[in-house]
């Protein structure tokens, strides 16, 4: 690429590592004759939402993987479940090793970090449009780390695209900025995926040599193609632009561009907001009509 684009790649942490909310490591558990109930509550071009529950207290594993044409998981379900656990354990060990290298020793166990307990709702993100996926679950013995009982599996197909009526509003207050994905009724949409980035106009002019439209369109195409969970945002985003929590440092007198676009299978509904930051007391609120340009699939 001849033009420079700032891409900050975070350490790879699989989506499965975020299955914490439904887990209670101190609760009693069971592995015998447990049924895990699973139900799709939303399927879009870029994500699927499922609810899970059990008829008895038990630890269980959940995941979503692309469906394969070379076989039925139920034919070799034991092998399928063991391979899934092995893969999850490998990811857990890599994650734990990374934390240990950072000097972090208070690390959750595999069972409390990777398994579910009780009723949970979960989003499987970074899905591709018009693709078959297997969403599956099974009970796990947390002591032996072995699958127990049967495999519960559902095949889903993501649509070509999803048309979701969401608009973005943006606020800058001092060093902080906020992105609000809103439904038509003004309520926050916590499950619509989107991309966002802020850049100093001096960087675009002096080092990149691109207009904001060109720069952000190219950047979002790259982010959409690589489809990393660390790039995709949900709900309200809050960032501190003082050089600590964000690579962007707000400087008095500098002009900035913030671009936001929906990403549910395709980049759509993009807006770019422009502002000149005057200092810690600066405050501004931007709506759709304040965007300097609109772009994307639905332009």
Buried (B, 14 or more C-beta within 10 A) or exposed (E): EEEEBEEEEEEEBBBBBBBEEBBEBEEEBBBEEBEBEBEEEEBBBBBBBBEBBBEEEBBBBBBBBEBEEEEEBEEEBEEBBBEBBEBBEEBBEBBBEEBEEEEEEEEBEBBBBBBBBBEBBBBBBBBEBEBEBBBBBBBBBBEEBBBBBBBBBBEBEBBEBBEBEBBBBBBBEBBBBBBBBBEEEEEEBEBBBBBBBBBBBEBBEEEBEBBBBEBBBBBBEEBBEEBEBEBBBBBEBEBBBBEEEBEBEBEEEBEBBBBBBBBBBBBBBBBBBBBEBEEEEBEBEBBBEBBEBBBBBEE
